[in-house]
Amino acid sequence: MEYPSKHVKTKVERVKFNPDQIREEQNPFVIPTVVDDTEKLKRSITWANAFWVSSGVPALVLFSIGAIAATVGNPSWFVWTMSIIIGFLQSFAYAEIAGLFPNKSGGASVYGAIAWIRYGKILAPISVWCNWFGWSPVVAIGTGLSAGYILSMFDSNSLVKTWQFKILSLDFIKTDLSLRIDSTFFIAAILMLIVFAVQHRGILSAARIQMIFAISSLLPLFILGIIPLFMGKVHSKNFKPFVPLMRDTITNNITTGSWDRAGITLFSGGMFIAGWSTYAFETAVCYTSEFKNPGSDTFKAILSSGLLCLFVFTLIPITFQGNLGLTGMLDPGIYKGMGVAKAMAEMIGGGQIMTNVVVVLLLLSLLLSIMTAMAGSSRTLYQGSVDGWLPKFLSHVNQNGAPTAAMWTDLIFNLVLLLLSDLVFVLAASNVGYIIFIFMNVNAVWIHRMDRPNWKRPFKVPNWLLLISIILSYINLVFLGMGADIWGVGTLFTGLIFAVLIIPVFIIRHYIQDKGSFPALIVDDFNLDDETSVSSQAGILPYIALGIGILVVILSRLLAYY
């Protein structure tokens, strides 16, 4: 069945919502005064279009492959393999809850937020907010790396590469962190504006452009993953010994470590940061309200995206490590990411011309991931505004069906992030929020099942797989508590501070702008079951789940070795 893109303007009243006092006949989600189709996203794409939009996710391997390799050492390939398997298993949970809400956009956090709202007003916006600030920095980090790839073509002593103006020291957050302006900032800002212009034309146009980008930019990832294997450039000795590195905190010397407390902490740090990339194909369900047939398109989109990521995130790290070896992976340029493109180009041989060609193709891969991030994160802001979590202005949509107010917010936020001198720290801090979002949304599946047992589910996760996903959501919290500060003392604290910033934002929107009421768009009855069929059957269980999660993070942090 195809869902209509037009809806009748409907007038309704606002009512107060108390999550602790819900009657079956009362709908806690109330509609604004007028529902106007001009302020809606358009149903114009299929699962294949969403696949091309989310095809930028595999390129996220370029963001942290160097940092993980240079930090964890020889087990880094195993980190990537285990992480993408975890992400693939979890993804089916997102497909189930996305199918419950065919008229909502913004991704799994939006669908999960509806489960948590009945157990605390602030819990829902935390999920949406954490998803957004976990995803949005892809734009800054991606354009920053892209600028680094471009600058790598210049002579190392060129003034273009070396000049820098320091604005402000941020040592109180992390040692050697600062706000600065340099060539990287200006090149990255230009790239960011180009991506913005493409997204401004709407999701269908963006998907078509990304299909072209994907075909041309995913090609080098496949070549770099396969060709070195046939050329005999992947050596088994580069995977031995299978133990993490050990770094002397005083002398900063790096030696071979062991699977002791320090080694497990380092491995957890690798698993923590890898999840930021490997779990990210859940963005394929961000476009549910733009699917022509959300009932089937949602599952197809996330399954196809997951299979692509399973291949890339497994193969690329193996060939990367097998070719470079530990010595090559410890190069400073590999850790920062700027030297990854050149190293990968050299893996397939050829002269400077071939190296530059590969660098350009990898640059296209990064631009593809940036487009994916801007499309997904802006729709999270948009739907968060429509549902009453975030400021009202974010719900504005242009004539092409693009959420331009949310896109401008993303753009400005990422321009600020570009000023930061350490993009790896930005990635790690944003991933604190992303892991929180993952935990809340996996657990939202069983909450929805208990509170909405009779709702239509085009796809339902098998019970055994759901149980595995729930267990994995707690294992992710172990990686968070134990491994976050591997990427800089204060990473965990910084990420948590940013997570709680949603509290004043939500208070302003809900209690000042909306006077304590929840707005929401009404949908056709045959698209969505009546809210009166919902009841809070989960009881105290969601609070117990949250309490255990907090305890897991605290204990993991105490057990970590720093």
N, C-alpha and C positions, 0 to 999 in steps of 0.2 A: 504494500500500500504506500502511495506517495502522500506526504503530508502537505497540506496547503501552506503557501507562503503568506497568504493574506488572512487577516483576522478582523473581526468586527469591532469597532470602537465600543467599549463597554464602560458604563459608569457604575462605580461601587463605592461603598463606604469604608472608612478606616475603622479598625477596631484594635483594642489593646490586646497584647499577647503576653501571657504569663506561662512560661514553659512548665511550671509546677502545677498549673490548674488548667488542664486541657480537657475539654469535653469532646466527645466524638463528633458532635454536630457542628463544632466550631472549627473553622479553618484558620490556623495561625498565620498563614501567608495571605496578606491582604493586597488587593490590587490598587494601584494609583488611580486617581480620578478618571483619567482617560488612557486607554491603551491605543497608541498610534503606531501604525505599521511603518511609518517613516523613520521611527527610532528603533527598528529591529534589524537584526542580521537576516540575510536572505538565504533561502534554501536553493543553492545553486551548484552544489558539488556532490560527487559520489565518493565511495571509499577510496577509489584509485586516486582522486584528486588529493584527499587527505594523506594518502601514502606519500605522494610527491612532496606535499608541504612538510611532512615529518621526516622526509628522507635526508634532511640536514642533520639528524641526530647522529648517524655514524661518524660524521666529521668531528663530533665532540671528542673522539679519541685523541685528536691532535691537541686538545686543550691541556690534558694532564698526563699523557703517556710519558712525556719526558720527566715530569715531576715525580711520578710514581716510580719510574725506572731508577732515577737518581737517588730516591729516598729508600725504597724497599730493597732494591738490588735484584738478585737472581729470581726470587719468587714473584716478580712483578707480572710475568705472563699469567701465572696462576691466579693472581689477584683479579685480573681482567676476566678470565674465564669464569671464575666463581661468581663474580659480580654480575655478569650478563645473564648467567643462569638464574640467579636470584631475581633479577629484574624481569626476566621472561616469565617465571612462575607467578610473580606478583601481578603481572599485567592483566591476567584474566579476571582478577577481582575488579579492576577498573572497568572492564567491558560490561560486567553485570550491572554495576550501579549507573553507568552511563545510559544503559538501555532503559532505565526507569524514568529518565527525564529527557525525552526526545526534543523538547523545546528549549533546553538550556544549553548555553555555550560555556566555555571557560575551563573545561577539563575536569579531571577527577575530583579536585578539591571542592568544586562547586557542588557536585553530586554528593560528596561525602559530608559537606557542611550541613546539608539538609537533615542528615541523620543525627548530627550532634546538637542541632539547635534546640531540640526538645529537652536537652539535659544541661543547658546553660547557654545563655545568649552569647557570651563571649567566645565559646568554643568554636562556633561555626566560622566567624571571621578570622580566627587564628589559623584555621586550616587553609582558607583562601589566601590570606596574607603570606603565610609561609611558603605556599606554592609559588606565589608571584615573586617574592624576593629570592627564591631558590632558582627560578628560571630567568628572570629579567637580566641578571649580570652576564648571561651568555652574550648579549649584545656588546657590552663593553669589553669583555675578555676576548671575544672573537674578533672584533675590529682592532683591538690592540695587538693581537697575534698577527692579524693580516698586515697591519702596518709594519710589524717587525719583519715579516716575510719580504715586504717591498723594500725596506731599508737594508735587508741583507744583500741586496744586489749592488749596494754602494760600497765603496772602499771603507774599510774599518776605521780609518783615520779621518774620514770625511766629516766636515763640520755639520753636514745634514744629520749625521748619526750621533754626534757627540754633544751638541749644544743642549742645555737644559736650564730652566729657570725654576728654582725651588720657591714655592709659595708659603708652605707651612709644614713644620715638623709635627708628626703624629706619633712620636716615640711613646707617649702615654698609652697608646693602644697596642703598638707592636714596635719593637726595635727596628730602626732604619725605615720605618714607614713614613711617607710624607705626601703632600700634595705638590705636584710639579707640572710644568708645561714643557713639552719638547716636540720633536717632529712626529713622534708616535701619536701624540694627542691629536695633532691637526690632520694627519692622514686618516686616522681612525674615525674622526668626526665626519670627514667627507664621506667615507664608506658608509657610516651610519645613516647619513642623510639620503644616500642613494637607496639603501634598503627601505627607508621610510617612504620614499617616493613610490617604490614598487608596491608596498603594502597599502598605500593610500588608495589604490585603484580597486580594492576589494579582494576577497579571498579567491574567487574563481580566476581572476587575472593573475594574482600572485601564484596560484597553484600551477598555472600554465607556464609561467616564467620559471618557476622552480623545477618543473619537469625538465626543461632545457638545461638548467644549471645542474640538475642531478645527474643527467646522462653524461655530461661533460666532466663533472667534478668527482663523481663517485668512481669513475673509471680509474683515476690514479690510485685510489685506495685499493681497488681490486688488483691492479698491476703490482703495486708495492707489496701486496699480501701474497701474491702467487709467483711472480717472476724470480725473486731471490731464491725461492725453493728449488726451482728448476736450474738456476745458475750455480747451485751449490754454495751459496753465500750464507746459508743458515747452518751454524755449527753447533753440534750437541754440547761441546765443551763450554759454550757460553751460558748454559743453563745450570752449571755445576759450580760450587756446591749449592744445593737447594736450601739455603738458609738466608735469613734477612741480614742486612748490613748492621754494623755497630758504629756509632759515631761518638767519639770522645767529646764531651761537652766543654772541656777545657781547651784542648789543643785543636779540636775540630777535625782530627784525623779519622779516616774511615777505614774500617777493617771488616773482615768477615765475622759475623755474629753467630748466634745460635737460637734455637727455639726455646729460649727462656722467657722470663717476664718481659724483658726489654724487647726481644724479638717479636713476641706476640703483640706487644703494643705497637711496634712499627708496622707489622702486618695489618693490624686493625686500622691504622692510619691510612694505609693503602686502600683497604676495602671501603673505608669511609669516603675518600675522595673519588674513587672510581664510580661509586653509585651515582654521583652527580651526572655522569655521562651515560652509564649503562642503563639506568632506570628511566631515562628521559624520553624514550619513545612513547610513554604514556600520553604525550602531547597529541597523539593521533586521535584521542577522544575529545579534544578541545572544541571540535567543530560539529558537535551533535545537532545543534539547532540550525546548522547550515547544510546538513545532509539532506538529499532528496528523499532518502529512505533510511532514516536513522535506526530502524529496527534491525536491519541486517548490515548496514554500512559500518556501524560502530565496531562490531566485532571483527569484520573483515579488515578494517583499517589498522587496528592495533595488532592483529595477528600477523599481517603482512609486514608491518613495520618491525615487529619483534623478531621475525625470522631474518630480515635483512641485518638487524643489529647483532643478532646471535652470530652471524657469519663474520661480520667485520670486526667486532670487539674481541673475537677469539683469534682470528688469523693475524691481524695487523700487529698486536703486541708480540706474538711469537716470532714473526719474521724480523721485527724491529730489534728485539733482544738477541735473537740468534745471529744477527748480522753485526750489531755493534759490540756486544759483549759488555761486561761490567765496566771496563775502562772507558769505553765510548759513552756509556749511559751516564757516567759521572761528570761529563763535560758540563760546565756552567750554562752553556747555551741550551743544552738539552733540558735542564731543570726549568729554565725560564720559558722554554717553548720556542724561542726565536730560532734556535738551531735545528729544530726537528725537521723542517722542510728540506734543508740542505742535506741533512744526514740521510733522509729517506730517498732523496734524489740520487745520492751517491750509491745507494743500495743496488740500483739497477744499472750502474755504470754510465758511460757517456761523458762528454766534456761539459764545458761551461754552458753551452747552448742547451743541452739536454737538461742540465740542472735548473736553468732558468725556466724551461718549459714546465718541468714538474712543479717548481715553486708556484708558477702562475695557476696550474691546475689545482694545487692544494689551496691556493688563495680562493679559488672559486668554491672549493669545498667549505671553507670557513664562512664565506658569504652565504652559502646555502644554509648553514647552521644558524647564522644570524637571522636570516629571514624566518626560519622555523621558530626561533625564540621570540622574535617580535610579534609574530602572528599569534602564538600561543599565550604569551604573557599579557598582551594587550586585551585578549578576550577574557582572561581571568579577571582583570581589572573591570572590564565592561560588565560581566555578569555579576561580579561582586557588588557593583554599584546598583544594578537592576534589582538585586535581591536585598538591598538595604544594608550591606556590610560596609561599603566604601562610599566616599563622597559622590554626590549626585552627578556632578559634571562629567564623571567618567562614563556615563551611559550614553553620551552623545554618539550618534552614528551618521556618517556622511551619506551622500546620494548613491555611493557605490556599495553601501552596506559595510563599510570599514569603520571600526570603533576609533575614530581619530583622536578624541580627547584622551583615551587610554594610551594610544600610541604616542601622543605628544608627551604624556607623563613618563612613559618608558624612555623616551628619547632624552629628556632632560635629566632623569635619574642616572642614566648610563653615561651621559656627558660628565657628570660629577664623578662617577666611578672611574672614568678614564684618567682623571687627574691623580689617582692613587698610584704610587710607585711600585706596588707589589700586587700584581694581578692574581698570583697563586693564592695569596692570603684572601683576596676578594672571593675567589672561587670557594675556598674552604669555609669562610664565614657564611656565605650564602647557602652552602650545603647543610649547615646546621638546621636552617629552616626547612630545607627540602626533605631531610630525614624525618623531621617532625610531621610534615605533611604526609609522607609515605605511611607513617605509623597510623595517623588518624584515619586515613582513607581506606587502608586495608581493613581496619577494624570497623569502619562504617558499613561494610558489607553485611556483617552479622547483625548489626543494629537495625539496618533497613529490613532484613529478613524477619526480625522479631516484631518491628513496628508496622511493617507493610507486607504482611505475608501473602496477601491476595493480589498484589499489584502484578501487572504483566511484566515478565522478564524475557525479552527476546533471546537472551543468553544467560544461563545460570551456571556458576562455577560448581564443579563437583565438590561435595563436602570434604573429601580427602585433600583436594588441592587448596580449598579455602583454609583448612586447618594448617597446612604447610605454610601458606602465606602469612597467617597470623603469627606463627612461630618465627618466621623470617622477619616480621616487622619488629619483634623484640630483639632479634640478633642485630638488626640495623642500629638499634639503640645502644647495643654494646659497642659497635664500631664508633658510634657518635661519642659516647662517654670516654672510651679508651683512646680513640685515635685522632680526635679533632685537633688537639693541641700539638700534635706532631708537626702541624703546618704553621706553628707560631704560637707561643704562649699568649693566651687571651683569645684564641680563635673561638672556642666554645662559648666563652662569656660574651664576646662581641656578637655572635650569632643569636644568642638568647636575648640579649638586649634589644636587637633589632626586631626579634619576634614579638616582644611585648609592646612595641611601638604601635601595634594595631589597637591597643586598648584606648588611648586618647582619640585615635582616628575614628573608631567605632562609636565612642561616646558622643563625639561631635555629630556624626551622621544620625545615630539612632535617637539620642535623647534631645539634641538641639534642633537638628533639621527636621526629623520625622516625629518629634514629640512622643517617643516611646512606641511608635507603631512600626510594623514591618510591611513595606510595599513589595508587591510581586506581580508579575504579569499573569493574567488569566490565560488559559489555553483551552483548545477545543476538547470537549468531553471524551471524544474517541481517541485523542492523542494521549491523554493522561488520566489515570484513575482519580476518582473524587477523593479529596483530602479527608473527607469524613470517614474513609475506610482505614485511617491511621490511628493507632493508639500507642501509648508509651509502655510497651510490654518489656523492654529491656531492663527497666527498674534501676537497680543500683549497679548493674554490671558495667556500664560505660565508665562509671567513676572508679570502679575497681581496676579496670583495664588501664585507665590513665595513671592511677596510683602505682600500679606495678611498673608501668613504663618509666615513671619518674624515678622510682627506686632502682631500676636497672641502670639508668644513666648515672646516678650517684655512685652506686657500687662499682660500676665499670671505671668511672673516673678515679675512684680511690685505689683500684687495683692496677691502674696504669703505671708505667715506669717512665719517669721524666727526670 
